[in-house]
């Protein structure tokens, strides 16, 4: 008998890590040490990459499939791009083991060149998409067709500036290949072409729920921390506000983002409420101090311990029964699916028009549809077909 096939997994974010675990366990049930994970998001500070990698190492204790987790840096990955074609494989191998790899699992190819690089250096590589968040699949040209480039920059802002385009009708791509297959928890297809043309499997709800519980069990100190903090509070007058990382990349000025949060807290939380701020796993800027100042006299704003900020809220929520949640877009879908939890989702077309620059409104409205339409369909979903498939 030959050796088990090996897989490379690329993750941008903490939630990618959990989704990729679902996919690899579907591909190789019960198999041990068959996959390595590379953490890399172009433009994200190296310190944040390291924190995401540390989350991944802990989370992956829940699965025997993962052998190793590594993070790379902007400088290391840039050196690969600068390598000659003949030396590129050797350059990649200094970061991640390519020996015996036959397939790569990835969230999407909208940002960066990781997937393209792996395809270049590994002959016959199979491309398996596990989707962004818990199963959103994108085609680069379609995704970027909603937006127009902002002014060029460097670093973190330069990475996110690639998304900033003015609205225009989507253009279906003609040059980029679709994945060979997809393995998704909540299958949502922006363009409608991937899930109509690619073989895909859907992770069962039971398997998804079990996986998130297994991952949560790897962070007992988070549960202990939340039990202590929440033991003597009035749960009816406490909410968690999940902030976003919009300002870091120039999607919205920071002061307007703070204006938005103040608006929604005043609209959806009663005076005297205790509001806990849970940062987005990709946040770099601290928003808690500004929110505490702006909401002084209306509610009490509290911050979470920084060592837990990279842990996806789907893990947190398992310790927060009976506490209100205010979150934009995706958690309304993911928490309903995983836990039957209701989430206050305050973003709508009117607020997008009010707070966001015109150049990206079409993109944000489309993103809103990609979460809220599937939420509306969730109760009647058969667990096998796409929740949303273009248009």
PyMOL commands that set and color helices and strands:
alter all, ss='L'
color gray80, all
select helices_A, chain A and resi 14-27+46-62+74-81+85-93+114-121+140-144+155-161+194-197+205-216+220-230+235-237+247-249+254-268+288-294+306-308+313-319+330-339+349-355+358-380
alter helices_A, ss='H'
color red, helices_A
select strands_A, chain A and resi 6-11+35-39+66-71+101-106+126-129+136-137+181-184+188-189+199-202+238-242+274-278+300-303+324-326+388-389
alter strands_A, ss='S'
color yellow, strands_A
deselect
rebuild
show_as cartoon
